Amino acid sequence: MTPQELYSSPARCRRLAGTPALGSPTGAAPPLLFWLLLLAGLAGVPRAQKGTQPHSIKIEGDITLGGLFPVHSRGPAGVACGEIKKEKGIHRMEAMLYALDQINSDPDLLPNITLGARILDTCARDTYALEQSLTFVQALIQKDNSDVRCSNGEPPIIPEPERVVGVIGASGSSVSIMVANVLRLFAIPQISYASTAPELSDNSRYEFFSRVVPPDSYQAQAMVDIVKAMGWNYVSTLASEGNYGESGVEAFVQISRETGGLCIAQSIKIPREPKLGEFDKLINRLMETSNARGVIIFANEDDIKRVLEASKKANLTGHFVFVGSDSWGAKSSPIQDLEDVAEGAVTILPKRASIDGFDQYFISRSLENNRRNIWFAEFWEDDFKCKLTRPGVKYDSSRRKCTGEERISRESSYEQEGKVQFVIDAVYAMAHAIHSMHIDLCPGYMGICDKMDPVEGRMLLQYIRSVNFNGSAGTGVMFNENGDAPGRYDIFQYQISNVTNPGYRVIGQWTNHLRLNEDEMQWNGGDVRIPDSVCSFPCEPGERKKMVKGVPCCWHCELCDGYQYQLDEFNCDTCPMDMRPLVNRTGCRPTPIIKLEWSSPWAIIPVFLAILGILATSGCICTFIRFNDSPIVRASGRELSYVLLTGIFLIYLITFLMIAEPSSGVCASRRMLLGLGMCISYSAMLTKTNRIYRIFEQGKVAVSPPKFISPGSQLVITFILISVQVLAVFIWFGVDPPHTIIDYEEQKPPNPEFARGVLKCDMSDLSLILCLSWSIVLMITCTVYAIKSRGVPETFNEAKPIGFTMYTTCIVWLAFVPIFFGTAQSTEKMFIQTTTLTVSMSLSATVSLGMLYIPKVYVIIFHPEQNVQKRKRSLKAVVQAVTVSSIKEKEKTNG
């Protein structure tokens, strides 16, 4: 019946006047809306030519179910239908017939009620399917026949059209969407066996639609879980234009965005009618983001095959790893002759099983016992590659004639189509719903009662959504509030390497969560290591991620440099002052603490000089004590000499304190003795030079001697000068008690591997100089007096040796200052400054010892004959001699 015939009256009398009037059944749309929908659906729709394509299969029954199957493929332009589809069309349609036979023969399910069917061919085209599905709603169209009269005056005989209570189908999502819009208007429930578009889960738009297969949103979730389980975070997507491909990819992208951690490099759509070279361009686009080796593909079989062909043509075999949806599943047709390109492809398929009963049923079908299937003869010709002789059809002599004795799976290959299980489950779901409805509305009634005549579609929908039974494969059949079946998937991988029988291998399952056996996975060339599909590889330890703006899965790795360590994935932080980063910069470790060791070359030389100086000083002291009353010792001023030698001894001794391991006691001793030795030495020498200077200056003006030149007075003056240093040190003790510190800045080079903490006393460079400042003042003052006393006769006293001592000492300390402060930025500052200071002090002490006391000791020990008492001269005579000597020098100069 064509759409034109659908609305014409089959009465055997002519129409007198008027036109049919479309009524508005309960739950149906207004007549105007329906006609608009009808016109929109039929406008420009290519229809099958009459006489070349049978229209439908009619199975009589008490309750009629509709069926929509793609018995034929989509035809070329201008033609609705093309070649017959053996598996997706005939197998699935026969599965519905098989299920009806099983239900009608079951005494427990719908007893005394027979299910019938009206099965239509959709030709895999949504607009054509809409045209055909109008058959299902014809019984709901109320026609006004009041203006129809027969010639004899009797009312017309108009057969009542069959009433379809529910529809099984359709297959493609685009077809189901188109048909669901019509069936919803007339409140006819629909159960699909193959449509998986997420859009159909919208209960507000497709409230009468249900399906026994899970929606692609579940499939997309499973694919996201698979991608993440393989450690990928950067993939591309391919989608065939249409509801299935575009909705599947959209669901995948949406879920990946919600869960995070997964980025889409590119989303590419395959045109419905691709141009020549389109797939080569597609592969080139994928290579623009070559790191995205994982390709998520929601496409039909033809598009999948052409994608693989283009990959092989571009010599990219093994580069891309495909994750295919259920349209790929475990099919061999998309990968035929392209097995090497498809190797490693991970595919997903709703969990299913082969129905043995259907195999036995289908194999037994023949031309004789399957006359109810009006398309079976066409299937027979295609399956056995023969030609039947049919009235009105010219015989093709190029093909052999069918004998009718051929048998399926014997003369032809046979493998049960994957959705057969779901077709059977869909029919049973409808039967169980009607059965439950019959029990509630017609308790104890045999057959259809008045309450179920007609079957109310909205009420039937409620029973459909409530079914819960074990399906043909033993798995539960049920629906959620949106009419979706639970998600149960098998995960396959196509393997050809190191496999006895190359092909698809089950590697996991997904039922609300993923169970993936990675040990059973193989990739190109038999490699067991999962290929990478990441925008950026993980950063090495000690490197932080610098994210690429707008692409959360892409980053650059930057090393945490200097004294930084990796705080977290994205940040570096500086180690605490007393720590340095680990070698891999993932954390911090304590900085080694060092001090000046006795065995260090920086210590050996100062210690050697100090030991020699102490031995020499001790020898001088012992000699002076031994020959305390000898003329030379007495002439040297014994009291101040012992004081001066004590200061020299302390100067040498400070070397050991400066090198010793710092502690509170050592630090206190350093503060006390560092300036004390020099202060004692220069106080004694200053007192001596000041005494000489005052004596000879006084002699120029008077015969009487100056005050405070006695030994006792000299000692008092010396100790007063020394007390200034001691008082200052004790004040320092009170203000800032001595303690040790660890200086981590002193030895902190750019390379933290060489960083060291220096254990030292709390004496800064400034405090050290201040500690020596009084001694420097004494040294400078003493030098000034030495210069002023340079005219005293050489044989008279120590004025000139003291002068030479002070000149040399000044030179030593002038050299010390630039060395000491010039090394302040050196990483070996402590060693250089300590060595410089101790050597300078030892040299200054050695100069004093060598100039003032070594010659005397030499005379005392080796020339005792010179150690005799000389004739005493009065102070007046000495002064006169000096005065005469000065006058002669002036005359010689003026001469």
Secondary structure, 3 states (H helix, E strand, C coil): CCHHHHCCCCCCCCECCCCCCCCCCCCCCCHHHHHHHHHHHHCCCCCCCCCCCCCEEEECCCEEEEEEECCEEECCCCCCEEEECHHHHHHHHHHHHHHHHHHHCCCCCCCCCCEEEEEEECCCCHHHHHHHHHHHHHHHCCCCCCCECCCCCCCCCCCCCCCEEEEECCCCHHHHHHHHHHHHHCCCCEEECCCCCHHHHCCCCCCCEEECCCCHHHHHHHHHHHHHHCCCCEEEEEEECCHHHHHHHHHHHHHHHHHCCCEEEEEEEECCCCCCCHHHHHHHHHHCCCCCCEEEEECCHHHHHHHHHHHHHCCCCCCCEEEECCCCCCCCHHHCCCHHHHCCCEEEEECCCCCHHHHHHHHCCCCCCCCCCCCHHHHHHHHHCEECCCCCCCCCCCCEECCCCCCCCCCCCCCCCCCHHHHHHHHHHHHHHHHHHHHHHCCCCCCCCHHHCCCCHHHHHHHHHHCEEECCCCCEEECCCCCCCCCCEEEEEEECCCCCCCEEEEEEEECCCEEECHHHCCCHHHCCCCCCCCCCCCCCCCEEEEEECCEEEEEEEEECCCCEEECCCCCEEECCCCEEECCCCCCEEECCEECCCCCCHHHHHHHHHHHHHHHHHHHHHHHHHHCCCCHHHHHCCHHHHHHHHHHHHHHHHHHHHHHCCCCHHHHHHHHHHHHHHHHHHHHHHHHHHHHHHHHHHHHCCCCCCCCCCCHHHHHHHHHHHHHHHHHHHHHHHHHCCCCEEEEEEEECCCCHHHCEEEEEECCCHHHHHHHHHHHHHHHHHHHHHHHHCCCCCCCCCCHHHHHHHHHHHHHHHHHHHHHHHHCCCCCCHHHHHHHHHHHHHHHHHHHHHHHHCHHHHHHHHHCHHHCCCCCCCCHHHHHHHHHHHHHHHHHHHHC
